[in-house]
Amino acid sequence: MEFTRFCFLVFSVFLIYNVCSVHGRFYDYPKVSRFRALSQISMPPSPAPAPAPAPAPAPAPAPSPAPKDDPTIDNVKNSSNDYAAGIFNVLSYGAVGDGVIDDTQAFKMAWDAACQVDSAILLVPKHYSFMIQSTIFTGPCKSGLIFKVEGTIMPPDGPDSWPKSVSKKQWLVFYRIDGMSMKGGGLIDGKGEKWWNLPCKPHKGINGTTLPGPCDSPVAIRFFMSSNLTVQGLKIKNSPLFHFRFDSCRDVHVDSLYIKAPPQSPNTDGIHIENTNDVTIRNSIISNGDDCISIGAGCYNVDIRNMTCGPSHGISIGSLGIRNSRACVSNITVQDSTIKYSDNGVRIKTWQGGFGTVSNINFNNIRMESVRNPIILDQYYCNTKSCANQTSAVYISDVIYSNIKGTYDVRSPPMHLACSNSVPCTNLTFLDVELYPAQGQKILEPFCWNAYGTLMTLTIPPVFCLLEGTPQSLPSNDLDQC
């Protein structure tokens, strides 16, 4: 019996030792594996420790542009966040953006999707160059559409790269759009040099002559039959022809554009408007080979302010009345602007044989710097060596030139007022006009022909050639046409 008790006591001590060793009192790593079965003896459960608070998730990294040579870029889709925000990135529709591959279809798909969403943004992202063929973006679209250009857009490189089945008269056209904004800090590169060098262009031949051959060149950006438009903040350069053209539009607001082309680039008007009304053009810099701004027939209620223009051909109303056509232009204001190193300053130009009226024009507070024709009114406009003198002409009246000061290039007189033989200009008003020669001391006399008006203050140089009063008769049928 005593031996049995002794054995039981030894066994108990042995058992207690091993249980305690498993629970940490006499823990010895090499012995754990030898007593694995004993360590699994059931013990009273202890409460589970409270879970540690989960760390705050790190913000997701901003997406970086897909590499331009990434073959999977065609499979990129808008994220749900982009859709929720109404952002339609052209990369998400298969655009590559290497400046070589044709991205036209991707832009069309992005446009079609964005067009169906209120306040959508069609995004042309930074760090990419997109080559697009001649394309018409057609509305109507939902309101508030933004065409946001942050990268670069360019056309095919010159006439030989232009598809033969596509019109060479226009590149990007926005048709029947209401309430769209085109904005951003990106660049529209018209790649116009090869178009300017066509043999038909007037600067290529001797003494302005031209050679036979195709001559169509595309306008870079054209808005047609559209309304409530805003174009803001863009840079555009080297258009083959006009940089911007607005045809049959209303409520157009242009602000903070930078437009640039070489001085010898032919017909590269910065902004041209035709049959368009209620227009504001503000705070822009334009340097090009033709008019900074040209105002065609059918325009009224146009307000142009705070422009820097030149080298260029100045700011022009016209040309009007070409091929005996009717032209009606009224309520045009150009003020608080600078024109420098340009062939013309503020100009009105009409063809012989046209009809209609130009009225209520105000040129105010304009600084001229070495401009060849600071004030020019030309009713004998002609782009060939000679044009026939005709009895019909666009009637020009109620034009105010006020606070126009600066210097003129002495190759031409500072004021040139050449009105039609049969249809004189009337009610021309001059106030605080001071123009001095940019070189030398000799002040050239103004030129006047059949021009009637009033000198509110003495001008420099004096416009003694201006006729006082009103002419005996005016062609009433011209007035009735507008």
C-alpha positions in Angstrom: 0.0 0.0 0.0 2.8 2.4 0.9 4.5 1.6 -2.3 1.3 2.3 -4.2 0.9 5.7 -2.5 4.5 6.5 -3.3 4.0 5.7 -7.0 0.9 7.8 -7.2 2.7 10.7 -5.5 5.6 10.5 -8.0 3.1 10.3 -10.9 1.2 13.4 -9.6 4.4 15.4 -9.2 5.5 14.4 -12.7 2.1 15.4 -14.1 2.0 18.8 -12.3 5.5 19.6 -13.5 4.6 19.0 -17.1 1.4 20.9 -17.0 3.1 23.9 -15.4 5.9 23.8 -17.9 3.3 24.0 -20.7 1.6 27.1 -19.2 4.8 29.1 -18.7 6.0 28.5 -15.2 8.9 26.2 -16.1 8.8 26.7 -19.9 11.6 25.0 -21.7 11.3 25.1 -25.5 13.2 21.8 -26.1 10.7 19.8 -23.9 7.4 21.1 -25.5 7.4 18.7 -28.4 8.1 15.7 -26.1 4.9 16.3 -24.0 2.6 17.5 -26.8 -0.3 15.2 -25.8 -0.3 16.3 -22.1 -0.3 20.0 -23.2 -3.7 19.5 -24.8 -5.5 18.8 -21.5 -8.6 20.9 -21.3 -8.3 24.1 -19.3 -11.0 26.6 -18.2 -11.5 29.1 -21.1 -10.1 32.6 -20.7 -11.7 35.7 -22.3 -10.3 36.5 -25.8 -8.2 39.6 -25.9 -10.0 42.6 -27.5 -9.0 43.0 -31.1 -6.5 45.8 -31.9 -8.1 48.7 -33.7 -7.7 48.3 -37.5 -5.2 50.8 -38.9 -6.8 53.6 -41.1 -6.5 52.6 -44.7 -3.8 54.4 -46.6 -5.1 56.8 -49.3 -5.1 55.1 -52.7 -2.3 56.4 -54.9 -3.3 58.8 -57.6 -3.6 57.0 -60.9 -0.6 57.7 -63.2 -1.1 57.9 -66.9 -0.8 54.5 -68.6 2.4 54.1 -70.5 2.0 55.2 -74.1 3.2 51.8 -75.3 1.0 49.8 -73.0 -0.9 47.4 -75.2 -3.7 47.1 -72.6 -4.6 50.8 -72.8 -7.5 50.0 -75.2 -9.1 48.1 -72.3 -8.9 51.0 -69.8 -12.4 51.9 -68.6 -13.8 54.8 -66.6 -13.9 54.0 -62.9 -17.2 54.3 -61.2 -16.0 57.4 -59.5 -15.3 59.0 -62.9 -18.8 58.1 -64.1 -20.3 59.5 -60.9 -18.4 62.7 -61.5 -19.3 62.8 -65.1 -15.7 62.7 -66.4 -15.2 61.0 -69.8 -11.4 60.6 -70.3 -10.6 59.9 -73.9 -8.0 57.3 -72.7 -10.8 55.3 -71.3 -12.2 55.0 -74.9 -9.1 53.7 -76.5 -7.1 56.8 -77.2 -3.3 56.3 -77.2 -2.0 59.8 -77.2 1.4 59.3 -78.8 0.8 61.9 -81.5 1.1 59.3 -84.2 -1.8 56.7 -83.8 -5.2 58.0 -85.0 -7.3 58.7 -81.9 -10.3 60.0 -83.8 -12.6 57.1 -82.9 -11.8 57.4 -79.2 -12.7 61.1 -79.2 -16.0 60.3 -81.0 -16.9 57.6 -78.5 -16.1 59.9 -75.5 -18.1 62.7 -77.1 -21.2 60.5 -77.6 -21.1 59.3 -74.0 -20.5 62.7 -72.5 -23.2 64.3 -74.7 -25.8 62.2 -72.9 -24.9 63.4 -69.3 -25.7 66.7 -67.6 -22.6 68.7 -66.8 -20.3 66.1 -68.3 -16.5 66.7 -68.8 -14.8 65.3 -71.8 -11.2 65.2 -70.6 -8.2 65.4 -72.9 -5.5 64.6 -70.2 -2.1 66.1 -69.6 1.1 64.6 -70.9 -0.4 63.1 -74.1 -0.6 64.3 -77.7 -3.7 63.1 -79.6 -3.8 63.0 -83.4 -7.3 63.5 -84.7 -8.7 63.5 -88.2 -11.2 66.0 -89.5 -14.2 65.4 -87.2 -17.7 66.9 -86.6 -18.9 66.8 -83.0 -22.6 67.0 -83.2 -25.3 68.0 -80.7 -27.7 68.7 -79.2 -26.2 67.5 -75.9 -27.2 67.8 -72.3 -26.5 71.1 -70.7 -23.2 72.1 -69.1 -20.9 70.0 -71.3 -17.2 70.9 -70.9 -14.6 69.9 -73.5 -11.5 70.2 -71.3 -8.2 70.2 -73.1 -5.2 69.6 -70.8 -3.0 67.7 -73.2 -2.2 68.4 -76.9 -4.5 67.9 -79.9 -3.2 67.9 -83.4 -4.3 67.1 -87.0 -2.6 64.9 -89.6 0.7 66.5 -90.6 -0.1 68.5 -93.8 -2.1 68.0 -97.0 -0.4 64.8 -98.0 -1.4 63.1 -94.7 -5.0 64.3 -95.0 -7.4 61.5 -96.1 -8.4 62.1 -99.7 -12.1 61.4 -98.9 -12.2 64.0 -96.2 -12.9 67.8 -96.7 -9.7 69.9 -96.4 -11.7 73.0 -95.4 -12.2 72.2 -91.7 -10.6 70.2 -89.0 -12.6 70.2 -85.7 -16.3 71.3 -86.0 -18.8 71.6 -83.2 -22.3 71.6 -84.7 -25.6 72.5 -83.1 -24.2 72.7 -79.6 -25.9 74.7 -76.8 -24.3 75.5 -73.5 -20.8 74.0 -74.1 -17.5 75.2 -72.7 -14.2 74.5 -74.3 -11.4 75.3 -71.8 -8.2 74.1 -70.2 -4.5 74.8 -70.1 -3.6 72.5 -73.0 -2.5 73.1 -76.6 -4.2 72.8 -79.9 -1.4 72.6 -82.5 -2.7 73.1 -86.1 0.6 72.0 -87.7 0.0 74.5 -90.5 3.4 74.9 -92.1 2.9 72.5 -94.9 -0.4 74.1 -95.8 1.1 77.6 -95.8 3.7 76.3 -98.3 1.2 75.2 -100.9 2.1 76.8 -104.3 -1.3 78.6 -104.4 -0.5 80.6 -101.3 0.2 84.3 -102.0 3.5 84.6 -100.1 5.1 81.8 -102.2 5.2 83.5 -105.6 7.2 86.5 -106.9 5.6 89.8 -105.8 2.6 88.0 -104.2 1.8 85.9 -107.3 0.3 82.4 -106.9 0.7 79.1 -108.8 -2.0 76.7 -109.8 -2.9 73.8 -107.7 -5.2 72.8 -104.8 -5.5 75.5 -102.2 -8.1 74.4 -99.7 -6.8 74.6 -96.1 -8.7 73.7 -92.9 -10.0 76.0 -90.3 -8.7 74.6 -86.9 -11.8 75.0 -84.7 -15.2 75.9 -86.1 -18.4 76.3 -84.2 -21.5 76.2 -86.4 -25.1 77.0 -85.6 -24.4 76.9 -81.8 -25.2 79.0 -78.8 -24.2 79.8 -75.2 -20.6 79.0 -75.9 -17.5 79.6 -73.8 -14.0 79.2 -75.0 -11.4 79.9 -72.3 -7.8 79.5 -71.4 -6.6 77.6 -74.4 -3.4 77.9 -76.3 -3.6 77.4 -80.1 -0.9 77.7 -82.6 -0.1 77.4 -86.3 -3.5 76.7 -87.8 -3.5 76.0 -91.5 -6.2 78.7 -91.9 -8.3 80.6 -89.3 -7.6 79.4 -85.8 -11.2 79.9 -84.5 -14.3 80.5 -86.6 -17.9 81.1 -85.3 -20.6 80.7 -87.9 -24.3 81.4 -87.2 -23.8 81.4 -83.5 -25.1 83.5 -80.6 -24.0 84.2 -77.0 -20.4 83.5 -77.5 -17.8 84.3 -74.8 -14.1 84.1 -75.5 -11.6 84.7 -72.7 -7.9 84.3 -72.0 -6.8 82.7 -75.2 -3.2 82.6 -76.5 -3.1 82.3 -80.3 0.2 82.3 -82.2 1.4 81.8 -85.8 4.3 83.3 -87.8 3.8 86.8 -89.3 4.0 85.4 -92.8 1.5 82.6 -92.3 -1.3 83.3 -94.8 -4.9 83.7 -93.8 -4.3 82.6 -90.2 -6.9 84.9 -88.6 -7.0 84.4 -84.8 -10.8 84.6 -84.3 -13.3 85.1 -87.1 -17.1 85.5 -86.6 -19.7 85.4 -89.3 -23.5 85.8 -88.9 -22.9 85.7 -85.1 -24.3 88.0 -82.4 -24.0 88.8 -78.7 -20.2 88.1 -78.6 -17.6 89.0 -76.0 -13.9 88.6 -76.6 -11.6 89.4 -73.7 -8.1 89.3 -72.2 -6.4 87.4 -75.0 -3.0 87.6 -76.8 -3.0 87.0 -80.6 0.1 87.1 -82.9 -0.4 85.7 -86.4 -0.2 86.3 -90.2 -3.6 87.9 -90.7 -6.3 89.7 -88.6 -6.2 89.1 -84.9 -10.0 89.3 -85.0 -12.1 89.6 -88.1 -15.8 90.4 -88.1 -17.8 89.2 -91.1 -21.3 89.9 -92.4 -24.3 89.4 -90.2 -22.6 90.2 -86.9 -24.0 92.5 -84.2 -23.6 93.2 -80.5 -19.9 92.4 -80.4 -17.8 93.6 -77.4 -14.0 93.2 -77.7 -11.8 94.3 -74.7 -8.3 94.0 -73.3 -6.7 92.4 -76.3 -3.0 92.4 -77.2 -2.7 92.1 -80.9 0.4 91.8 -83.1 2.4 91.3 -85.2 -0.7 90.8 -87.3 -3.1 92.6 -89.7 -5.0 94.2 -86.8 -8.6 94.0 -85.8 -11.0 94.2 -88.8 -14.6 94.6 -89.7 -14.7 92.8 -93.0 -14.0 92.2 -95.7 -17.7 92.8 -96.6 -19.7 92.8 -99.8 -17.6 90.3 -101.8 -19.2 89.2 -105.1 -21.9 91.9 -104.8 -23.3 90.4 -101.6 -25.2 92.0 -98.8 -23.4 92.8 -95.5 -25.0 94.1 -92.3 -22.8 94.8 -89.3 -23.8 96.9 -86.2 -23.1 97.6 -82.6 -19.4 96.7 -82.5 -17.1 97.9 -79.7 -13.3 97.5 -79.6 -11.6 99.1 -76.6 -8.9 98.9 -73.9 -6.5 97.1 -76.2 -3.0 97.3 -77.7 -2.1 96.7 -81.4 1.6 96.5 -82.2 4.0 96.0 -85.1 1.0 95.3 -87.4 0.0 96.1 -91.0 -3.2 97.7 -89.7 -4.7 98.8 -86.4 -8.5 99.1 -86.5 -9.9 98.6 -89.9 -13.2 98.5 -91.9 -12.8 97.0 -95.3 -15.5 96.4 -98.0 -15.5 95.3 -101.6 -16.8 97.4 -104.5 -20.3 96.3 -105.6 -21.6 95.1 -102.2 -24.5 96.5 -100.4 -25.9 96.8 -96.8 -24.7 98.8 -93.8 -22.0 99.1 -91.2 -23.2 101.2 -88.3 -22.7 102.0 -84.6 -19.0 101.2 -84.4 -16.9 102.3 -81.4 -13.1 102.1 -81.4 -12.0 103.4 -77.9 -8.9 103.6 -75.8 -6.5 101.7 -78.1 -2.7 101.9 -78.0 -0.8 101.7 -81.3 2.8 100.7 -81.4 4.5 101.1 -84.8 1.4 100.2 -86.7 1.4 100.9 -90.5 -2.2 101.9 -90.8 -3.5 102.7 -87.3 -6.9 103.9 -88.6 -8.0 102.6 -91.9 -11.4 102.6 -93.6 -11.1 101.1 -97.1 -14.1 100.7 -99.4 -11.8 99.7 -102.3 -10.6 96.4 -100.8 -9.2 94.2 -103.5 -6.9 91.1 -103.3 -5.8 91.3 -106.9 -3.9 94.0 -108.8 -7.0 95.7 -109.9 -10.7 95.6 -109.2 -13.4 97.5 -111.1 -14.9 100.5 -109.5 -18.7 100.0 -109.1 -21.6 102.2 -108.1 -22.9 100.0 -105.3 -21.2 99.9 -101.9 -21.8 99.0 -98.3 -22.9 102.1 -96.5 -20.7 103.0 -93.5 -22.0 105.4 -90.8 -21.7 106.3 -87.1 -18.2 105.3 -86.4 -16.4 106.7 -83.3 -12.6 106.8 -83.0 -11.7 108.0 -79.4 -8.6 107.9 -77.3 -6.5 106.2 -80.0 -2.8 107.0 -79.3 0.7 105.8 -80.1 3.0 105.5 -83.1 2.7 104.6 -86.7 5.0 103.1 -89.3 5.8 106.0 -91.7 5.4 103.8 -94.9 1.7 104.8 -94.7 -0.3 107.7 -93.4 -1.7 107.2 -89.9 -5.3 107.6 -91.0 -6.7 106.4 -94.3 -10.4 107.0 -95.0 -11.2 105.9 -98.5 -15.0 105.8 -99.0 -17.0 104.8 -102.1 -17.5 107.4 -104.9 -21.2 106.7 -104.9 -21.9 105.9 -101.2 -20.0 108.2 -98.9 -19.2 107.4 -95.3 -21.1 109.6 -92.8 -21.0 110.6 -89.2 -17.4 109.6 -88.5 -16.3 111.1 -85.1 -12.7 111.7 -83.9 -11.9 112.4 -80.3 -8.5 112.4 -78.6 -6.6 110.8 -81.5 -2.8 111.3 -81.3 -0.6 109.3 -83.6 3.2 110.1 -84.0 5.7 108.6 -86.4 7.6 105.7 -85.0 10.7 106.8 -87.0 11.9 110.3 -87.7 10.2 113.6 -87.2 8.0 114.0 -90.3 4.3 113.7 -89.6 2.3 112.3 -92.6 -1.0 113.8 -93.4 -4.2 111.7 -93.2 -5.9 110.6 -96.4 -9.6 111.1 -96.9 -12.0 110.4 -99.8 -15.7 111.1 -99.6 -15.6 110.8 -95.8 -18.0 113.0 -93.7 -17.7 113.6 -90.0 -16.7 115.6 -87.0 -13.5 116.4 -85.1 -14.5 116.7 -81.4 -10.9 117.6 -80.5 -7.9 118.5 -82.5 -6.2 115.3 -83.7 -2.5 114.7 -84.3 -2.1 114.8 -87.2 -5.1 117.0 -88.0 -7.7 115.4 -90.2 -8.4 118.5 -92.2 -9.5 116.4 -95.2 -12.6 115.2 -93.3 -15.8 116.7 -94.9 -18.2 118.4 -92.6 -21.9 117.9 -92.4 -23.8 115.3 -94.4 -23.8 114.5 -98.1 -26.7 115.6 -100.2 -28.1 112.1 -100.9 -27.7 108.6 -99.8 -28.8 105.3 -101.4 -31.9 104.5 -99.4 -32.2 101.0 -100.9 -28.9 100.0 -99.2 -30.3 101.1 -95.8 -33.5 99.1 -96.3 -31.6 95.8 -96.8 -30.5 95.4 -93.1 
